[in-house]
Amino acid sequence: MADLSFLMLIYVFVLAIFVGFELITKVPPTLHTPLMSGSNAISGITIVGAILSAGMEEFTISTILGLCAVIFAVINVVGGFMVTDRMLKMFKKK
């Protein structure tokens, strides 16, 4: 039973990769800045959840995964803001 649920999770993960790739490649360039801001907000929520998971009192695999999630989400937010700022500078008049 555990193997079946694990295979289902892998199946959903692979489908999410394909759907995400298709969605990103179909976005016109004029919408990239608003979408980056939205994804930064979602990553901010991810940081809060990851901090809650990493801050557990007992040291388990979920604590390690929570710490990894905090690190990756912070990288994503900082990189997203840097890209958004760079794109917004392209539209400013000199």
N, C-alpha and C positions, 0 to 999 in steps of 0.2 A: 504494500500500500504506500509506503514511504517513497519507493522508487517511482511509482506512478505520479505522485504529486511533484516530485523533483523534475521529472520529465515534462510535466505540464508547465512548471515554472520556466524551464529552459525554452520551451515552445513559445510561451508568451514573451520572453525576453528577446528571442530571435525575431519574432513578428514586430515587436516594438522597434527594433533596430531598423528593419526594412521600412516601416511606416514613417519613422522619424527621418530617415534619409530621403524618402520621397517627398515629404512635406518641406524639408529644408531646401531641396533643389528646386522646388516649384515657387518659392517666395521671390517676388520681384525685388530688385535692389532698393526701391523707395520704402519698402516696409521693414528692412533689416534693423534700422535704429529702434523703432517702437518694439519690435520683437525682442531685441537684445535687452531693452529695459524690462520687458515682461519676464524674460528668462532670469534676469538678475533678481527680480522679486521672488520668483519661485525658488531660486537657489538660496535666498535669504531665509525662506521658510525651512528649507532643507538643513541649513546651518542650525536653526533652533532645535529641530528634531534630533539632529546628530549630536548636539551638545547634551541633550537630555539622555540620549543613549550612552554617550561616552562618560557621563557623570555618574553612572550607577556605582553603588558602593562595592559590589562584588566584582571581581576581575574575571570576566568571561569573554567569549569570542565576540559577543555583541558590543562589549566595551571597546575592543580592538577595531571592530568594523565601524563603530561610531566615531572613533578617533580618525580613521581613514576618511570617513564621510565628511567630517569637519574640515580636514585638510583639503580634500578635493573640491568641496563646495566653496571654500574661501578662495582657492585659486580660480574657480569659475567666476565668482562674483568680481574679483579684482580684475581679471582679464576682460570680462564683459564690460565693466565700466571704462577700462582703458580703450577698448575698441569703440564703444559708443562715443566717448569723448573725441577720439580721433575722427570718427565719421562726422560728428557735429561740427568740428573745425573745418571740414571740407566745404560746408555750406555757408560759412561766414564770409562776408565781403572783406576784402583786404583794403 
